[in-house]
Amino acid sequence: MNTRANHTYGLAETVGEGLVISLLLGTGAGLLLILLVFLIAAV
């Protein structure tokens, strides 16, 4: 249960970083990167 909570927190942190990256890039590439990381993390 604790491991799952840590995984969820890590996922939220990764998505947050992805949002920052997308804002810095200012393009759709950031969003694609978020989706890619999200899919990898979800597996």
PQR file of N, CA, C, O and H, with PARSE charges and radii, in Angstrom:
ATOM      1  N   MET A   1       0.830  -1.195   0.000 -0.4000 1.5000
ATOM      2  CA  MET A   1       0.000   0.000   0.000 -0.0000 2.0000
ATOM      3  C   MET A   1       0.871   1.254   0.000  0.5500 1.7000
ATOM      4  O   MET A   1       0.621   2.207  -0.738 -0.5500 1.4000
ATOM      5  N   ASN A   2       1.904   1.229   0.850 -0.4000 1.5000
ATOM      6  CA  ASN A   2       2.813   2.373   0.920 -0.0000 2.0000
ATOM      7  C   ASN A   2       3.563   2.537  -0.398  0.5500 1.7000
ATOM      8  O   ASN A   2       3.811   3.657  -0.843 -0.5500 1.4000
ATOM      9  H   ASN A   2       2.107   0.455   1.449  0.4000 1.0000
ATOM     10  N   THR A   3       3.922   1.417  -1.016 -0.4000 1.5000
ATOM     11  CA  THR A   3       4.628   1.467  -2.298 -0.0000 2.0000
ATOM     12  C   THR A   3       3.749   2.101  -3.361  0.5500 1.7000
ATOM     13  O   THR A   3       4.225   2.881  -4.186 -0.5500 1.4000
ATOM     14  H   THR A   3       3.720   0.506  -0.654  0.4000 1.0000
ATOM     15  N   ARG A   4       2.460   1.764  -3.339 -0.4000 1.5000
ATOM     16  CA  ARG A   4       1.528   2.324  -4.316 -0.0000 2.0000
ATOM     17  C   ARG A   4       1.405   3.831  -4.131  0.5500 1.7000
ATOM     18  O   ARG A   4       1.344   4.577  -5.107 -0.5500 1.4000
ATOM     19  H   ARG A   4       2.074   1.130  -2.669  0.4000 1.0000
ATOM     20  N   ALA A   5       1.369   4.273  -2.889 -0.4000 1.5000
ATOM     21  CA  ALA A   5       1.278   5.702  -2.591 -0.0000 2.0000
ATOM     22  C   ALA A   5       2.523   6.421  -3.105  0.5500 1.7000
ATOM     23  O   ALA A   5       2.427   7.510  -3.671 -0.5500 1.4000
ATOM     24  H   ALA A   5       1.418   3.666  -2.096  0.4000 1.0000
ATOM     25  N   ASN A   6       3.683   5.812  -2.908 -0.4000 1.5000
ATOM     26  CA  ASN A   6       4.932   6.397  -3.391 -0.0000 2.0000
ATOM     27  C   ASN A   6       4.941   6.465  -4.911  0.5500 1.7000
ATOM     28  O   ASN A   6       5.424   7.439  -5.487 -0.5500 1.4000
ATOM     29  H   ASN A   6       3.761   4.927  -2.448  0.4000 1.0000
ATOM     30  N   HIS A   7       4.409   5.432  -5.565 -0.4000 1.5000
ATOM     31  CA  HIS A   7       4.361   5.400  -7.020 -0.0000 2.0000
ATOM     32  C   HIS A   7       3.446   6.513  -7.528  0.5500 1.7000
ATOM     33  O   HIS A   7       3.769   7.187  -8.506 -0.5500 1.4000
ATOM     34  H   HIS A   7       4.016   4.640  -5.097  0.4000 1.0000
ATOM     35  N   THR A   8       2.311   6.704  -6.869 -0.4000 1.5000
ATOM     36  CA  THR A   8       1.357   7.747  -7.264 -0.0000 2.0000
ATOM     37  C   THR A   8       1.989   9.117  -7.097  0.5500 1.7000
ATOM     38  O   THR A   8       1.837   9.983  -7.959 -0.5500 1.4000
ATOM     39  H   THR A   8       2.048   6.157  -6.074  0.4000 1.0000
ATOM     40  N   TYR A   9       2.692   9.317  -6.003 -0.4000 1.5000
ATOM     41  CA  TYR A   9       3.370  10.588  -5.750 -0.0000 2.0000
ATOM     42  C   TYR A   9       4.435  10.841  -6.807  0.5500 1.7000
ATOM     43  O   TYR A   9       4.567  11.954  -7.316 -0.5500 1.4000
ATOM     44  H   TYR A   9       2.816   8.614  -5.303  0.4000 1.0000
ATOM     45  N   GLY A  10       5.190   9.801  -7.132 -0.4000 1.5000
ATOM     46  CA  GLY A  10       6.234   9.924  -8.144 -0.0000 2.0000
ATOM     47  C   GLY A  10       5.641  10.255  -9.505  0.5500 1.7000
ATOM     48  O   GLY A  10       6.210  11.036 -10.268 -0.5500 1.4000
ATOM     49  H   GLY A  10       5.083   8.897  -6.719  0.4000 1.0000
ATOM     50  N   LEU A  11       4.485   9.652  -9.805 -0.4000 1.5000
ATOM     51  CA  LEU A  11       3.816   9.899 -11.075 -0.0000 2.0000
ATOM     52  C   LEU A  11       3.360  11.351 -11.151  0.5500 1.7000
ATOM     53  O   LEU A  11       3.537  12.011 -12.175 -0.5500 1.4000
ATOM     54  H   LEU A  11       4.022   9.018  -9.185  0.4000 1.0000
ATOM     55  N   ALA A  12       2.768  11.849 -10.059 -0.4000 1.5000
ATOM     56  CA  ALA A  12       2.307  13.235 -10.014 -0.0000 2.0000
ATOM     57  C   ALA A  12       3.488  14.193 -10.168  0.5500 1.7000
ATOM     58  O   ALA A  12       3.379  15.225 -10.829 -0.5500 1.4000
ATOM     59  H   ALA A  12       2.624  11.313  -9.227  0.4000 1.0000
ATOM     60  N   GLU A  13       4.606  13.841  -9.556 -0.4000 1.5000
ATOM     61  CA  GLU A  13       5.813  14.664  -9.639 -0.0000 2.0000
ATOM     62  C   GLU A  13       6.338  14.689 -11.076  0.5500 1.7000
ATOM     63  O   GLU A  13       6.773  15.727 -11.575 -0.5500 1.4000
ATOM     64  H   GLU A  13       4.695  13.002  -9.019  0.4000 1.0000
ATOM     65  N   THR A  14       6.289  13.525 -11.731 -0.4000 1.5000
ATOM     66  CA  THR A  14       6.749  13.431 -13.122 -0.0000 2.0000
ATOM     67  C   THR A  14       5.874  14.273 -14.039  0.5500 1.7000
ATOM     68  O   THR A  14       6.380  14.975 -14.914 -0.5500 1.4000
ATOM     69  H   THR A  14       5.936  12.681 -11.327  0.4000 1.0000
ATOM     70  N   VAL A  15       4.566  14.204 -13.839 -0.4000 1.5000
ATOM     71  CA  VAL A  15       3.634  14.988 -14.649 -0.0000 2.0000
ATOM     72  C   VAL A  15       3.878  16.475 -14.427  0.5500 1.7000
ATOM     73  O   VAL A  15       3.820  17.269 -15.366 -0.5500 1.4000
ATOM     74  H   VAL A  15       4.155  13.634 -13.128  0.4000 1.0000
ATOM     75  N   GLY A  16       4.151  16.845 -13.179 -0.4000 1.5000
ATOM     76  CA  GLY A  16       4.430  18.248 -12.857 -0.0000 2.0000
ATOM     77  C   GLY A  16       5.658  18.743 -13.590  0.5500 1.7000
ATOM     78  O   GLY A  16       5.678  19.853 -14.122 -0.5500 1.4000
ATOM     79  H   GLY A  16       4.198  16.200 -12.417  0.4000 1.0000
ATOM     80  N   GLU A  17       6.691  17.898 -13.613 -0.4000 1.5000
ATOM     81  CA  GLU A  17       7.918  18.260 -14.334 -0.0000 2.0000
ATOM     82  C   GLU A  17       7.634  18.376 -15.827  0.5500 1.7000
ATOM     83  O   GLU A  17       8.168  19.259 -16.498 -0.5500 1.4000
ATOM     84  H   GLU A  17       6.675  16.996 -13.181  0.4000 1.0000
ATOM     85  N   GLY A  18       6.798  17.491 -16.340 -0.4000 1.5000
ATOM     86  CA  GLY A  18       6.424  17.520 -17.757 -0.0000 2.0000
ATOM     87  C   GLY A  18       5.705  18.817 -18.109  0.5500 1.7000
ATOM     88  O   GLY A  18       5.926  19.389 -19.176 -0.5500 1.4000
ATOM     89  H   GLY A  18       6.364  16.774 -15.795  0.4000 1.0000
ATOM     90  N   LEU A  19       4.834  19.279 -17.194 -0.4000 1.5000
ATOM     91  CA  LEU A  19       4.125  20.536 -17.422 -0.0000 2.0000
ATOM     92  C   LEU A  19       5.100  21.701 -17.487  0.5500 1.7000
ATOM     93  O   LEU A  19       4.970  22.584 -18.335 -0.5500 1.4000
ATOM     94  H   LEU A  19       4.654  18.813 -16.327  0.4000 1.0000
ATOM     95  N   VAL A  20       6.069  21.697 -16.593 -0.4000 1.5000
ATOM     96  CA  VAL A  20       7.089  22.756 -16.578 -0.0000 2.0000
ATOM     97  C   VAL A  20       7.871  22.745 -17.889  0.5500 1.7000
ATOM     98  O   VAL A  20       8.142  23.795 -18.473 -0.5500 1.4000
ATOM     99  H   VAL A  20       6.175  20.979 -15.904  0.4000 1.0000
ATOM    100  N   ILE A  21       8.229  21.544 -18.341 -0.4000 1.5000
ATOM    101  CA  ILE A  21       8.980  21.412 -19.593 -0.0000 2.0000
ATOM    102  C   ILE A  21       8.147  21.939 -20.761  0.5500 1.7000
ATOM    103  O   ILE A  21       8.664  22.653 -21.620 -0.5500 1.4000
ATOM    104  H   ILE A  21       8.009  20.692 -17.866  0.4000 1.0000
ATOM    105  N   SER A  22       6.859  21.588 -20.794 -0.4000 1.5000
ATOM    106  CA  SER A  22       5.998  22.030 -21.891 -0.0000 2.0000
ATOM    107  C   SER A  22       5.857  23.552 -21.893  0.5500 1.7000
ATOM    108  O   SER A  22       5.805  24.171 -22.955 -0.5500 1.4000
ATOM    109  H   SER A  22       6.439  21.008 -20.096  0.4000 1.0000
ATOM    110  N   LEU A  23       5.796  24.153 -20.703 -0.4000 1.5000
ATOM    111  CA  LEU A  23       5.713  25.608 -20.604 -0.0000 2.0000
ATOM    112  C   LEU A  23       6.996  26.251 -21.116  0.5500 1.7000
ATOM    113  O   LEU A  23       6.961  27.276 -21.797 -0.5500 1.4000
ATOM    114  H   LEU A  23       5.838  23.649 -19.840  0.4000 1.0000
ATOM    115  N   LEU A  24       8.134  25.634 -20.779 -0.4000 1.5000
ATOM    116  CA  LEU A  24       9.423  26.167 -21.228 -0.0000 2.0000
ATOM    117  C   LEU A  24       9.552  26.059 -22.745  0.5500 1.7000
ATOM    118  O   LEU A  24      10.044  26.980 -23.397 -0.5500 1.4000
ATOM    119  H   LEU A  24       8.163  24.802 -20.226  0.4000 1.0000
ATOM    120  N   LEU A  25       9.112  24.941 -23.302 -0.4000 1.5000
ATOM    121  CA  LEU A  25       9.213  24.742 -24.746 -0.0000 2.0000
ATOM    122  C   LEU A  25       8.190  25.610 -25.487  0.5500 1.7000
ATOM    123  O   LEU A  25       8.465  26.143 -26.562 -0.5500 1.4000
ATOM    124  H   LEU A  25       8.712  24.193 -22.773  0.4000 1.0000
ATOM    125  N   GLY A  26       7.002  25.735 -24.880 -0.4000 1.5000
ATOM    126  CA  GLY A  26       5.950  26.539 -25.498 -0.0000 2.0000
ATOM    127  C   GLY A  26       5.413  25.897 -26.763  0.5500 1.7000
ATOM    128  O   GLY A  26       4.824  26.581 -27.600 -0.5500 1.4000
ATOM    129  H   GLY A  26       6.779  25.302 -24.007  0.4000 1.0000
ATOM    130  N   THR A  27       5.608  24.591 -26.918 -0.4000 1.5000
ATOM    131  CA  THR A  27       5.114  23.898 -28.103 -0.0000 2.0000
ATOM    132  C   THR A  27       4.377  22.627 -27.707  0.5500 1.7000
ATOM    133  O   THR A  27       4.282  22.303 -26.523 -0.5500 1.4000
ATOM    134  H   THR A  27       6.086  24.035 -26.238  0.4000 1.0000
ATOM    135  N   GLY A  28       3.858  21.911 -28.694 -0.4000 1.5000
ATOM    136  CA  GLY A  28       3.149  20.659 -28.449 -0.0000 2.0000
ATOM    137  C   GLY A  28       4.101  19.538 -28.083  0.5500 1.7000
ATOM    138  O   GLY A  28       3.674  18.489 -27.602 -0.5500 1.4000
ATOM    139  H   GLY A  28       3.935  22.175 -29.656  0.4000 1.0000
ATOM    140  N   ALA A  29       5.408  19.756 -28.312 -0.4000 1.5000
ATOM    141  CA  ALA A  29       6.398  18.723 -28.009 -0.0000 2.0000
ATOM    142  C   ALA A  29       6.379  18.374 -26.533  0.5500 1.7000
ATOM    143  O   ALA A  29       6.550  17.213 -26.160 -0.5500 1.4000
ATOM    144  H   ALA A  29       5.754  20.609 -28.703  0.4000 1.0000
ATOM    145  N   GLY A  30       6.168  19.392 -25.682 -0.4000 1.5000
ATOM    146  CA  GLY A  30       6.116  19.168 -24.242 -0.0000 2.0000
ATOM    147  C   GLY A  30       4.975  18.238 -23.870  0.5500 1.7000
ATOM    148  O   GLY A  30       5.131  17.353 -23.029 -0.5500 1.4000
ATOM    149  H   GLY A  30       6.029  20.335 -25.985  0.4000 1.0000
ATOM    150  N   LEU A  31       3.819  18.447 -24.505 -0.4000 1.5000
ATOM    151  CA  LEU A  31       2.649  17.614 -24.222 -0.0000 2.0000
ATOM    152  C   LEU A  31       2.909  16.177 -24.668  0.5500 1.7000
ATOM    153  O   LEU A  31       2.542  15.229 -23.974 -0.5500 1.4000
ATOM    154  H   LEU A  31       3.692  19.167 -25.188  0.4000 1.0000
ATOM    155  N   LEU A  32       3.535  16.025 -25.811 -0.4000 1.5000
ATOM    156  CA  LEU A  32       3.861  14.681 -26.300 -0.0000 2.0000
ATOM    157  C   LEU A  32       4.811  13.991 -25.340  0.5500 1.7000
ATOM    158  O   LEU A  32       4.692  12.792 -25.084 -0.5500 1.4000
ATOM    159  H   LEU A  32       3.833  16.795 -26.375  0.4000 1.0000
ATOM    160  N   LEU A  33       5.754  14.757 -24.812 -0.4000 1.5000
ATOM    161  CA  LEU A  33       6.726  14.212 -23.866 -0.0000 2.0000
ATOM    162  C   LEU A  33       6.013  13.742 -22.598  0.5500 1.7000
ATOM    163  O   LEU A  33       6.341  12.691 -22.049 -0.5500 1.4000
ATOM    164  H   LEU A  33       5.850  15.730 -25.019  0.4000 1.0000
ATOM    165  N   ILE A  34       5.033  14.530 -22.136 -0.4000 1.5000
ATOM    166  CA  ILE A  34       4.268  14.163 -20.940 -0.0000 2.0000
ATOM    167  C   ILE A  34       3.539  12.841 -21.180  0.5500 1.7000
ATOM    168  O   ILE A  34       3.582  11.937 -20.345 -0.5500 1.4000
ATOM    169  H   ILE A  34       4.767  15.385 -22.583  0.4000 1.0000
ATOM    170  N   LEU A  35       2.870  12.739 -22.330 -0.4000 1.5000
ATOM    171  CA  LEU A  35       2.128  11.522 -22.657 -0.0000 2.0000
ATOM    172  C   LEU A  35       3.058  10.324 -22.717  0.5500 1.7000
ATOM    173  O   LEU A  35       2.720   9.246 -22.229 -0.5500 1.4000
ATOM    174  H   LEU A  35       2.835  13.473 -23.008  0.4000 1.0000
ATOM    175  N   LEU A  36       4.221  10.508 -23.307 -0.4000 1.5000
ATOM    176  CA  LEU A  36       5.187   9.424 -23.431 -0.0000 2.0000
ATOM    177  C   LEU A  36       5.639   8.942 -22.053  0.5500 1.7000
ATOM    178  O   LEU A  36       5.638   7.744 -21.770 -0.5500 1.4000
ATOM    179  H   LEU A  36       4.496  11.385 -23.703  0.4000 1.0000
ATOM    180  N   VAL A  37       6.029   9.903 -21.194 -0.4000 1.5000
ATOM    181  CA  VAL A  37       6.475   9.568 -19.839 -0.0000 2.0000
ATOM    182  C   VAL A  37       5.341   8.927 -19.044  0.5500 1.7000
ATOM    183  O   VAL A  37       5.557   7.975 -18.294 -0.5500 1.4000
ATOM    184  H   VAL A  37       6.030  10.876 -21.424  0.4000 1.0000
ATOM    185  N   PHE A  38       4.119   9.463 -19.216 -0.4000 1.5000
ATOM    186  CA  PHE A  38       2.965   8.931 -18.489 -0.0000 2.0000
ATOM    187  C   PHE A  38       2.703   7.478 -18.873  0.5500 1.7000
ATOM    188  O   PHE A  38       2.447   6.637 -18.011 -0.5500 1.4000
ATOM    189  H   PHE A  38       3.943  10.237 -19.825  0.4000 1.0000
ATOM    190  N   LEU A  39       2.769   7.191 -20.163 -0.4000 1.5000
ATOM    191  CA  LEU A  39       2.540   5.822 -20.631 -0.0000 2.0000
ATOM    192  C   LEU A  39       3.607   4.879 -20.093  0.5500 1.7000
ATOM    193  O   LEU A  39       3.299   3.764 -19.673 -0.5500 1.4000
ATOM    194  H   LEU A  39       2.976   7.875 -20.863  0.4000 1.0000
ATOM    195  N   ILE A  40       4.859   5.323 -20.105 -0.4000 1.5000
ATOM    196  CA  ILE A  40       5.954   4.497 -19.598 -0.0000 2.0000
ATOM    197  C   ILE A  40       5.773   4.231 -18.101  0.5500 1.7000
ATOM    198  O   ILE A  40       5.984   3.114 -17.628 -0.5500 1.4000
ATOM    199  H   ILE A  40       5.108   6.230 -20.446  0.4000 1.0000
ATOM    200  N   ALA A  41       5.379   5.277 -17.363 -0.4000 1.5000
ATOM    201  CA  ALA A  41       5.204   5.153 -15.915 -0.0000 2.0000
ATOM    202  C   ALA A  41       4.001   4.268 -15.585  0.5500 1.7000
ATOM    203  O   ALA A  41       3.995   3.566 -14.574 -0.5500 1.4000
ATOM    204  H   ALA A  41       5.207   6.184 -17.747  0.4000 1.0000
ATOM    205  N   ALA A  42       2.988   4.310 -16.445 -0.4000 1.5000
ATOM    206  CA  ALA A  42       1.759   3.552 -16.193 -0.0000 2.0000
ATOM    207  C   ALA A  42       1.980   2.049 -16.373  0.5500 1.7000
ATOM    208  O   ALA A  42       1.283   1.236 -15.766 -0.5500 1.4000
ATOM    209  H   ALA A  42       2.993   4.880 -17.267  0.4000 1.0000
ATOM    210  N   VAL A  43       2.947   1.691 -17.205 -0.4000 1.5000
ATOM    211  CA  VAL A  43       3.189   0.265 -17.473 -0.0000 2.0000
ATOM    212  C   VAL A  43       3.790  -0.436 -16.271  0.5500 1.7000
ATOM    213  O   VAL A  43       4.056  -1.637 -16.325 -0.5500 1.4000
ATOM    214  H   VAL A  43       3.513   2.351 -17.698  0.4000 1.0000
TER
END
